[in-house]
Amino acid sequence: VDVCRAFVATLAMKQEAPAPALDHAAKKPRLDKETYGKIDRERIYAVVPARAGSKGIKGKNIKDFCGKPLMGWAVENGVKSKHISRTFVSTDSEEFRKIAMSLGAEVPFLRPVEISHDTATDYQLLDHFLQWMEEHEPEAQPSLLIQLRPTAPCVTPAEVDAAIERFLQHEDEPWDSLRSVTPADHEPFNMYFLDTGNGVGLKPLLPVTHHKDDPEQIIEEPQSVARQILPKIYWHNAYIDIIRPSCIRVHKNCMGKRCLSFHMGEECNADIDTPEQWAAAEVKKRAQMAAAEAA
């Protein structure tokens, strides 16, 4: 219990996101300009990860989705954004490369096979992208990275721009990244792991938390209290991620120490991991397209 309490106390402090140390003469946060300098508006680049080898739906990233290859919607969001100056696709497939280029993306390299497998990470592909840029275009290093996944076809260029504008509004603050989120559609406090020791027992995903209005008021069994007193939890829908390049270089991850939120409505959610989800997402996208034409 003491360990859990320490964990919750740490979590509460993170949620409160205390301001960095102040320079009392200027009354502004002291920022490491190498890490948190001004963002060059001419060097905001989008990266669309689109490896081959999808197992749930074969060739998913180039499969036709409402009239264009699935990754085409992410590429279009980058190309049509008023803030993004260049849109890259990171793929391990020559076939995907040609299709991406026909859609208007830059594909100056093929991603190495060792970082193109099922468990390859976002950090690996973005680190590879930055290393390639440093070697081949040292004078055109990105000032901000926007990761646009092909599996978010219902996201619009306007939403991408809104997320970028939110980050730019806070560029003078030490935010390492931004992630789009929606309210969790199932109560996380009522989720469990199976006990790995016996395979049948339940272990709560979140064994302790705090009162939504008082981080110091510890709740030791949130599974058994009224949900109205529990803190709201958000799901990272992975539709729009914004990362300072310094986050990749310094922190060696994609989130850093301080991550800004960008809230999206639940209507934006459209998983496409199965044929059934794909069909449902196409229905949602067609309705979105029809509404846009009627507007």
LINSUL-V123920 format. One record per residue. N is the residue number from 0. PSI is psi in degrees with one decimal (none if undefined). OMEGA is omega in degrees with one decimal (NA if undefined). Layout:
[[N	PSI	OMEGA] [N	PSI	OMEGA]]
This chain:
[[0	-40.5	179.0] [1	-38.8	178.5] [2	-42.5	179.1] [3	-41.5	179.4] [4	-40.8	178.5] [5	-39.3	178.5] [6	-45.8	-178.9] [7	-39.5	178.6] [8	-41.3	177.7] [9	-43.6	178.9] [10	-42.2	-179.8] [11	-40.7	179.6] [12	-36.7	178.4] [13	-39.9	-179.2] [14	-33.4	179.5] [15	-18.8	176.6] [16	66.8	-178.4] [17	149.0	-179.1] [18	150.9	176.2] [19	169.8	-178.3] [20	141.4	-176.5] [21	144.0	166.1] [22	103.4	-169.7] [23	-18.9	176.7] [24	-41.7	-177.9] [25	-17.4	-178.2] [26	33.0	177.4] [27	153.5	178.3] [28	139.2	173.6] [29	123.3	-177.3] [30	142.4	171.4] [31	107.4	-174.0] [32	-24.4	176.7] [33	-30.3	-177.0] [34	-39.9	-172.9] [35	36.0	-179.5] [36	175.0	177.1] [37	143.3	-179.2] [38	126.8	178.3] [39	112.9	-176.7] [40	-19.2	-179.8] [41	-4.7	-176.2] [42	47.2	172.2] [43	112.0	-172.3] [44	142.2	173.2] [45	143.2	174.2] [46	123.0	178.9] [47	111.8	178.7] [48	125.0	-175.5] [49	70.4	178.5] [50	159.0	172.6] [51	172.6	172.9] [52	18.8	176.9] [53	135.1	-177.6] [54	-33.9	-178.9] [55	-48.2	177.2] [56	112.9	-174.4] [57	131.8	179.3] [58	32.2	-171.7] [59	-44.8	-172.3] [60	-18.9	177.6] [61	2.4	177.4] [62	140.5	-178.6] [63	128.8	177.8] [64	104.3	179.1] [65	41.7	171.3] [66	-3.1	176.1] [67	159.6	177.3] [68	144.4	-176.3] [69	-46.2	-178.0] [70	-14.6	179.4] [71	-31.1	179.9] [72	-38.7	177.4] [73	-42.4	177.8] [74	-42.8	179.4] [75	-39.4	178.5] [76	-37.9	178.0] [77	-44.4	-177.4] [78	-37.9	-176.3] [79	-11.8	179.1] [80	139.7	178.4] [81	-6.6	-179.2] [82	-27.3	-176.3] [83	126.7	-177.2] [84	-27.7	179.2] [85	140.7	180.0] [86	120.0	-178.9] [87	149.8	169.8] [88	130.1	176.1] [89	109.2	-177.9] [90	159.8	176.9] [91	5.6	-172.9] [92	129.4	176.1] [93	-36.7	177.5] [94	-47.0	178.9] [95	-38.0	-179.2] [96	-47.4	-179.0] [97	-41.3	179.4] [98	-44.2	179.9] [99	-41.7	179.5] [100	-35.0	178.0] [101	-22.2	179.5] [102	-6.2	177.7] [103	5.3	-179.8] [104	158.2	171.1] [105	133.2	176.9] [106	75.0	-173.6] [107	-4.4	-178.5] [108	164.0	169.1] [109	135.5	-179.2] [110	135.6	-179.8] [111	146.2	-176.6] [112	-31.2	-176.7] [113	-12.4	174.9] [114	30.5	-179.7] [115	16.4	-179.0] [116	179.3	-174.9] [117	-33.9	-174.7] [118	11.5	175.1] [119	148.1	-173.7] [120	160.6	174.1] [121	-39.6	179.8] [122	-43.0	-177.7] [123	-44.1	-177.3] [124	-35.8	179.4] [125	-35.9	176.0] [126	-41.2	177.2] [127	-42.5	179.2] [128	-46.7	-179.2] [129	-39.6	178.8] [130	-39.8	178.5] [131	-43.6	179.2] [132	-42.0	179.9] [133	-36.5	-177.7] [134	-38.9	-171.3] [135	-26.2	179.1] [136	62.5	-175.3] [137	-23.8	-179.9] [138	-0.2	-177.4] [139	36.2	-179.8] [140	139.3	178.7] [141	144.3	175.4] [142	-22.9	178.5] [143	138.8	179.4] [144	133.9	176.0] [145	112.5	178.7] [146	120.4	-179.3] [147	109.1	-176.3] [148	142.2	177.7] [149	-25.0	-176.3] [150	20.7	176.6] [151	59.5	-173.8] [152	-13.5	-179.1] [153	-2.0	174.1] [154	143.6	-177.3] [155	160.6	175.2] [156	-34.6	179.4] [157	-38.4	179.1] [158	-39.0	176.5] [159	-45.5	180.0] [160	-38.0	179.0] [161	-39.2	178.5] [162	-43.6	178.7] [163	-42.6	179.9] [164	-36.2	176.8] [165	-43.0	179.7] [166	-41.6	-179.4] [167	-30.7	177.6] [168	-23.1	-177.9] [169	19.8	-174.3] [170	-22.0	178.8] [171	6.1	177.9] [172	155.4	-174.0] [173	61.5	174.1] [174	131.1	-179.6] [175	-28.2	-172.3] [176	175.4	173.7] [177	143.5	175.8] [178	139.0	176.0] [179	137.8	-177.2] [180	156.4	170.3] [181	158.4	176.6] [182	138.2	178.0] [183	130.9	-174.8] [184	-6.8	171.8] [185	150.0	-175.3] [186	107.2	-178.0] [187	-26.2	-179.7] [188	-13.7	177.4] [189	27.6	176.7] [190	149.2	-173.3] [191	153.4	164.9] [192	152.9	166.6] [193	136.7	178.5] [194	119.3	-178.7] [195	-16.0	179.8] [196	-42.8	-176.6] [197	-12.3	175.2] [198	0.7	-178.3] [199	-24.4	-179.1] [200	158.2	179.6] [201	136.1	174.1] [202	122.9	-177.1] [203	139.0	174.7] [204	-41.7	179.3] [205	87.9	-174.8] [206	-22.9	178.4] [207	155.9	175.7] [208	-157.9	178.2] [209	164.6	177.4] [210	141.2	-175.7] [211	-26.8	-178.3] [212	-4.5	-175.7] [213	95.7	-178.6] [214	-19.2	-179.7] [215	-11.3	178.7] [216	100.5	-175.2] [217	135.1	174.5] [218	112.1	-170.8] [219	-12.3	175.7] [220	74.0	-175.9] [221	-16.5	178.1] [222	-14.5	-172.4] [223	23.2	178.7] [224	169.3	178.3] [225	131.7	-177.2] [226	-20.6	-177.8] [227	-21.2	-178.9] [228	-0.9	-177.0] [229	149.2	178.7] [230	148.1	179.4] [231	138.7	-179.2] [232	140.0	-176.8] [233	148.9	179.7] [234	128.4	174.7] [235	104.6	-176.4] [236	-8.3	174.9] [237	30.3	-179.7] [238	-40.7	178.6] [239	115.3	175.1] [240	134.2	176.8] [241	131.4	-174.9] [242	129.9	169.2] [243	136.4	176.6] [244	-32.7	179.0] [245	-26.3	178.3] [246	-42.0	178.1] [247	-44.1	-174.1] [248	-40.9	-173.8] [249	-51.7	-176.3] [250	-16.4	179.8] [251	35.3	174.1] [252	-177.8	-174.7] [253	-3.4	-175.7] [254	-34.0	-179.3] [255	-158.8	-178.6] [256	-23.8	-178.9] [257	117.8	-176.5] [258	124.6	-179.9] [259	147.0	179.5] [260	146.2	170.7] [261	110.4	-173.0] [262	132.9	176.9] [263	154.2	179.1] [264	156.3	179.7] [265	-22.0	179.4] [266	-15.8	179.4] [267	-20.0	-174.6] [268	131.2	178.5] [269	86.8	177.6] [270	144.1	-179.8] [271	53.0	-179.9] [272	-14.5	-179.7] [273	160.5	176.9] [274	-35.9	-179.8] [275	-42.4	177.8] [276	-36.5	178.2] [277	-47.8	-179.4] [278	-42.6	-179.9] [279	-37.6	179.1] [280	-36.5	177.9] [281	-38.2	176.7] [282	-44.3	180.0] [283	-42.6	-178.9] [284	-41.7	179.1] [285	-39.5	178.2] [286	-38.8	178.7] [287	-44.1	-179.7] [288	-40.7	179.0] [289	-41.3	179.3] [290	-38.5	179.4] [291	-38.4	178.9] [292	-33.8	-178.4] [293	-20.5	-176.3] [294	none	NA]]
